[in-house]
Amino acid sequence: MSADFISRIEHHFEPDYFNAICERLPSILKRLMKKDSIKNQDEAEKLKRNQVLYLSNHRSHLDYIQQIYNFWRLGLPIPRVAARENVFIPILGEVWRKCGAFKLPLRKMSSEEAHIIKEYIENLITTNSSILIYPEGGRSYTGEIKSFKSGGIGAVLHVAKKEGIDILVSPQYIAYEPTIEANFFPALQYFKERGQLIRYQLTDLFAFALRFLPPARGSVTHIFGEPFPLLDCENKREVCKRARTSILEMHETYQTEKQIARE
């Protein structure tokens, strides 16, 4: 099972392909968002020339595209991305993999599958890859920051401590006004709870297709939190707590600024 399972989940990152995609992304993103902003770029500068564990809240499938593009245009380490299998739709699925995404099952994994993925993540770290994880385990349909799942974070911490690898943890916050899939979240939740993956994927595609219709609507804000050394943390719970606290603070600041702007 091991070799077959790895072949189904592994990334196929190709630097030249990735750079070509990023060069074309501005024209695509402008069709979706009329405004995008990056905040706390001084914190982003600290990440350069480091191996990074990016930890972010998760609001939309656009997160993968927007955040990776921002890393690229800021000259930051390009991570391998832990993504659920529902985004690996035909044609686009291979695009994600060539841009560095590896596939996590949408269903609950068996203990063997979880062990293989843990070893896969550890191998990424020992080969000097940075990683982007969405520790909420899925999109937040309410906008609130959900509790963190620590499996992937624990795998990174375990191998970092074992091998003495210096890694910076970079808390990330991303928000949209409005979120592309927002009107479809009830339907997505319904299909997800019933394991209806194809209907789930088609609903996601329909939401994005509607957003491509002119004019471009909405805005996206990507905020960098203060990074901290992974090896400063005793265990994965401490990593989760520090990162989630930082993301919550960014979330509260964003909501406050948004409220002031409306008054």
LOKOLKE-999901 format. One record per residue (C-alpha): residue in one letter; x, y negated, z negated. Coordinates in pm, 1 decimal, m for minus. Each point is the difference from the previous one (the first is absolute). Layout:
! residues N
A  X  Y  Z .
...
END
This chain:
! residues 263
M  0.0  0.0  0.0 .
S  280.5  m240.9  m88.8 .
A  141.6  m62.1  350.9 .
D  m344.6  m18.0  161.0 .
F  m133.6  m236.1  m267.0 .
I  301.9  m230.3  24.7 .
S  m31.6  m13.8  379.5 .
R  m359.0  m119.0  m44.3 .
I  77.9  m273.1  m253.3 .
E  348.8  m131.0  83.6 .
H  68.4  m340.0  153.9 .
H  156.4  m34.8  346.0 .
F  158.6  m340.9  m53.2 .
E  163.5  m144.2  312.5 .
P  172.2  m338.0  m57.4 .
D  m20.1  m120.6  360.9 .
Y  m365.2  98.1  28.3 .
F  m75.6  m167.6  m333.6 .
N  172.5  m324.6  103.2 .
A  m188.3  m4.3  330.8 .
I  m331.6  41.0  m184.7 .
C  82.7  m280.6  m244.3 .
E  90.4  m236.0  283.0 .
R  m350.4  49.4  141.6 .
L  m189.4  m14.4  m328.1 .
P  m49.4  m380.2  m26.9 .
S  m237.8  m7.3  296.9 .
I  m196.1  293.4  m146.0 .
L  m17.9  m139.6  m353.2 .
K  m122.0  m336.6  128.9 .
R  m301.5  182.0  142.7 .
L  m82.5  120.4  m351.8 .
M  104.3  m289.5  m223.9 .
K  8.9  m371.4  70.6 .
K  237.4  m63.1  m290.2 .
D  265.6  199.5  m181.4 .
S  226.2  m109.7  m282.5 .
I  289.1  145.1  m197.0 .
K  56.4  m122.1  m355.3 .
N  299.8  28.8  m233.7 .
Q  253.5  47.9  277.6 .
D  274.7  m67.2  m254.6 .
E  m94.6  333.5  m159.5 .
A  10.2  164.1  341.7 .
E  355.3  m126.1  54.5 .
K  117.2  204.1  m300.6 .
L  m91.8  319.3  186.3 .
K  241.7  m43.3  287.3 .
R  282.2  255.6  19.0 .
N  m170.4  214.8  m266.5 .
Q  m187.5  328.4  m2.7 .
V  m356.1  m91.5  m94.8 .
L  m307.6  167.7  m143.4 .
Y  m285.5  m224.5  113.1 .
L  m316.9  43.5  m211.0 .
S  m312.3  m175.7  123.6 .
N  m370.3  m29.4  m59.5 .
H  m206.3  134.6  289.4 .
R  m290.7  m186.8  160.9 .
S  m3.1  90.2  368.3 .
H  159.7  220.6  261.5 .
L  143.1  m325.9  129.2 .
D  225.3  2.7  m309.1 .
Y  234.0  245.8  171.9 .
I  34.1  m220.3  306.0 .
Q  12.4  m341.7  m164.7 .
Q  241.9  89.0  m277.6 .
I  241.0  197.5  218.3 .
Y  m1.5  m284.1  253.6 .
N  75.5  m249.5  m276.3 .
F  289.8  212.6  m124.6 .
W  135.8  8.7  353.8 .
R  m26.0  m372.8  66.6 .
L  156.9  m82.0  m338.2 .
G  292.1  234.8  66.0 .
L  m82.7  231.5  m290.8 .
P  60.6  376.0  m26.8 .
I  m255.5  182.6  213.5 .
P  m164.4  272.2  m210.3 .
R  m139.5  339.7  75.2 .
V  m369.9  m31.4  m81.8 .
A  m212.7  248.8  m193.3 .
A  m335.1  m3.9  184.9 .
R  m313.2  212.1  m27.6 .
E  m82.1  223.9  295.6 .
N  m318.6  m191.9  85.6 .
V  210.9  m270.6  170.6 .
F  172.2  256.1  224.1 .
I  m261.7  m9.0  273.0 .
P  81.5  121.0  354.8 .
I  258.9  m215.7  181.5 .
L  34.7  m249.3  m286.8 .
G  107.5  278.3  m233.5 .
E  325.9  48.0  188.1 .
V  52.5  m377.5  7.8 .
W  m16.7  m5.5  m381.0 .
R  249.5  285.1  m23.5 .
K  246.3  m163.0  240.3 .
C  m27.7  m313.7  m213.2 .
G  92.4  194.3  m313.1 .
A  m324.6  133.6  m149.7 .
F  m19.7  348.1  m149.2 .
K  m329.8  175.1  m54.0 .
L  m167.8  81.4  m330.6 .
P  m309.0  225.4  m0.5 .
L  m327.3  m181.2  m69.9 .
R  m130.8  298.6  m196.4 .
K  141.9  115.8  m331.3 .
M  333.9  168.6  62.0 .
S  94.0  346.7  m116.3 .
S  284.9  27.0  m249.5 .
E  225.2  133.5  278.2 .
E  m81.9  m292.4  229.3 .
A  60.3  m248.6  m281.4 .
H  337.7  160.7  m70.5 .
I  101.3  m17.6  367.3 .
I  m96.1  m367.8  23.0 .
K  193.6  m72.7  m320.3 .
E  311.3  160.2  151.6 .
Y  m61.0  m185.5  327.5 .
I  m11.2  m335.7  m181.5 .
E  310.8  88.0  m198.2 .
N  180.5  80.1  326.0 .
L  m100.6  m339.7  141.1 .
I  154.0  m169.5  m302.5 .
T  327.0  194.4  15.6 .
T  34.5  m96.0  368.4 .
N  m23.7  m371.5  m91.4 .
S  m355.5  m62.6  117.5 .
S  m222.5  m260.1  m159.6 .
I  m361.2  102.6  m64.0 .
L  m336.4  m178.4  m8.1 .
I  m261.4  160.7  m225.6 .
Y  m358.3  m108.3  m67.7 .
P  m31.5  144.4  m352.8 .
E  m373.6  m67.0  m33.0 .
G  m39.7  311.1  216.2 .
G  m233.5  m167.4  250.1 .
R  m156.5  m331.2  90.8 .
S  m169.9  m200.2  m271.1 .
Y  m354.7  m53.3  123.5 .
T  m70.2  m263.0  m269.1 .
G  321.8  m200.6  18.7 .
E  91.0  87.6  m357.7 .
I  336.7  164.3  m70.4 .
K  m63.7  368.4  m67.4 .
S  201.5  216.7  m237.4 .
F  323.5  135.7  146.6 .
K  74.8  356.9  98.9 .
S  359.0  77.2  m94.1 .
G  92.3  307.5  207.3 .
G  201.3  m168.5  275.2 .
I  151.3  m249.7  m243.0 .
G  107.3  285.3  m226.5 .
A  173.9  174.8  290.3 .
V  196.9  m314.0  84.7 .
L  95.2  m60.9  m363.8 .
H  103.4  363.7  m54.1 .
V  248.5  9.3  286.7 .
A  124.7  m354.2  m69.7 .
K  88.2  95.7  m358.2 .
K  142.9  337.0  103.6 .
E  224.9  m146.4  269.5 .
G  60.5  m343.4  m158.9 .
I  m155.5  m186.1  294.8 .
D  m61.0  m372.0  m49.5 .
I  m345.4  m91.5  128.7 .
L  m193.6  m323.7  m34.9 .
V  m373.9  24.6  m67.1 .
S  m188.4  m271.1  188.2 .
P  m360.9  m60.9  m114.1 .
Q  m215.7  m121.4  290.0 .
Y  m342.1  m160.5  20.1 .
I  m206.2  m38.9  315.5 .
A  m342.1  m160.7  40.6 .
Y  m236.9  m84.5  285.0 .
E  m281.3  m250.1  48.9 .
P  m196.9  201.2  96.4 .
T  130.0  358.6  1.0 .
I  m51.2  154.2  344.6 .
E  m181.9  311.0  m121.7 .
A  m195.4  m173.1  m279.7 .
N  m345.7  35.3  158.5 .
F  66.5  369.7  60.1 .
F  135.0  94.2  m343.5 .
P  m331.8  156.1  m118.6 .
A  m8.4  226.7  305.3 .
L  369.2  83.3  m34.5 .
Q  m50.1  91.6  m365.4 .
Y  m295.3  221.3  94.0 .
F  193.3  191.6  267.8 .
K  311.4  27.3  m219.4 .
E  m191.7  150.0  m292.8 .
R  m150.1  260.8  231.5 .
G  325.0  83.4  177.0 .
Q  m133.8  m110.9  338.6 .
L  339.8  m103.7  139.9 .
I  m100.0  m51.1  363.8 .
R  m292.6  m229.0  m89.6 .
Y  230.4  m178.1  m244.0 .
Q  260.7  m62.1  272.6 .
L  m257.1  m109.1  259.6 .
T  m150.1  m251.6  m243.8 .
D  345.8  m144.2  m66.0 .
L  64.6  m28.8  374.0 .
F  m333.5  m170.8  57.1 .
A  75.9  m255.1  m273.3 .
F  330.8  m90.7  162.9 .
A  m151.4  m7.7  350.3 .
L  m255.5  m257.6  m115.1 .
R  275.3  m215.2  m148.0 .
F  178.3  m15.8  336.1 .
L  m296.6  m181.0  151.3 .
P  75.3  m375.2  27.4 .
P  43.2  m226.0  m177.9 .
A  263.3  120.8  m248.0 .
R  m139.7  m15.9  m351.9 .
G  134.8  m17.4  m348.1 .
S  339.9  m23.7  m162.4 .
V  253.1  226.8  m166.8 .
T  234.0  m81.5  m288.2 .
H  302.3  214.5  m86.5 .
I  168.7  m73.1  m334.1 .
F  333.1  133.5  m125.5 .
G  38.5  62.5  m371.9 .
E  325.7  m12.9  m191.5 .
P  198.4  319.0  66.7 .
F  146.2  208.4  m280.8 .
P  255.6  284.6  m11.3 .
L  m164.6  341.6  6.9 .
L  269.1  146.9  m223.9 .
D  m96.7  m244.7  m276.1 .
C  m318.0  204.6  m49.3 .
E  m6.1  299.1  m230.8 .
N  m280.5  183.8  178.5 .
K  m254.5  m27.6  279.9 .
R  m263.8  m142.5  m234.5 .
E  225.8  m296.3  m70.6 .
V  54.7  m55.9  372.5 .
C  m376.5  5.8  58.3 .
K  m68.1  m233.0  m291.6 .
R  258.8  m260.1  103.0 .
A  m100.5  4.6  366.9 .
R  m374.9  m4.2  m68.9 .
T  36.3  m286.0  m252.0 .
S  186.5  m202.6  262.4 .
I  m263.2  74.6  265.8 .
L  m281.4  m90.9  m241.2 .
E  169.0  m334.1  m70.8 .
M  28.2  m71.9  373.4 .
H  m363.9  102.7  44.8 .
E  m116.5  m234.4  m276.7 .
T  209.9  m288.5  134.0 .
Y  m137.8  54.4  350.2 .
Q  m359.6  8.5  m123.7 .
T  53.0  m316.4  m205.3 .
E  153.3  m188.0  292.4 .
K  m283.6  116.1  225.0 .
Q  m259.2  m126.2  m249.6 .
I  173.5  m338.9  m33.9 .
A  11.0  m35.5  379.5 .
R  m376.2  51.9  18.0 .
E  m78.9  m266.2  m259.6 .
END
